Amino acid sequence: MDSLTRFELTRIVSARALQLSYGAPALVKATKDKSNFDIAKKEIEDQVIPFVVLRKLPNGETIRVSL
């Protein structure tokens, strides 16, 4: 399985933290002292986020990387 680059990881954490700030339910146990960013990181560590990254390669091939 392919792993995420640091840029893809940052983009996914940021997108999920934004979703949480708009009221999306957390997919892991969250305490009040944790920020949306910390919750998003925990969701990625626990592999509960249903995101898929599509990488387009120069030769036209597309690779799907699931979280």
C-alpha atoms as one frame of an Amber mdcrd trajectory, in Angstrom:
protein
   0.000   0.000   0.000   1.226   3.463  -0.843   1.717   5.895   1.984   0.691
   9.528   1.965   3.182  12.295   1.348   3.509  14.986   3.994   1.656  17.376
   1.687  -1.288  15.008   1.222  -1.405  14.323   4.949  -1.437  18.049   5.761
  -4.199  18.684   3.228  -6.371  15.891   4.629  -5.881  16.931   8.258  -6.718
  20.526   7.350  -9.823  19.551   5.388 -11.076  17.308   8.187 -10.393  19.972
  10.856 -12.442  22.427   8.779 -15.293  19.933   8.573 -15.172  19.507  12.361
 -15.217  23.274  12.897 -18.410  23.467  10.811 -20.096  20.934  13.086 -19.347
  17.540  11.533 -19.433  14.740  14.112 -16.088  13.416  15.301 -15.390   9.783
  14.411 -13.307   9.217  17.558 -13.852  10.068  21.231 -13.202  13.771  21.651
 -12.701  15.733  24.837 -13.345  19.448  25.179  -9.658  20.247  25.679  -8.698
  18.902  22.222  -8.697  21.129  19.174 -10.260  20.205  15.843  -6.755  19.729
  14.474  -5.902  17.203  17.222  -9.153  15.323  16.640  -8.499  15.167  12.876
  -4.982  13.831  13.481  -6.355  11.179  15.855  -8.925  10.125  13.247  -6.155
   9.613  10.701  -4.013   7.661  13.193  -6.993   5.401  13.967  -7.771   5.055
  10.220 -11.449   5.935  10.547 -11.586   8.699   7.907 -13.218   7.560   4.644
 -11.008   9.702   2.374  -9.322   8.535  -0.839  -6.392  10.352  -2.467  -6.146
  10.132  -6.261  -2.652  10.623  -7.661  -2.335  11.378 -11.353   1.017  10.314
 -12.733   2.755  11.879 -15.744   2.100   8.755 -17.835  -1.669   9.208 -17.343
  -2.065   6.469 -14.761  -4.123   7.188 -11.633  -3.322   5.646  -8.248  -5.907
   5.466  -5.457  -4.587   5.703  -1.893  -7.198   4.934   0.772  -6.894   6.024
   4.359
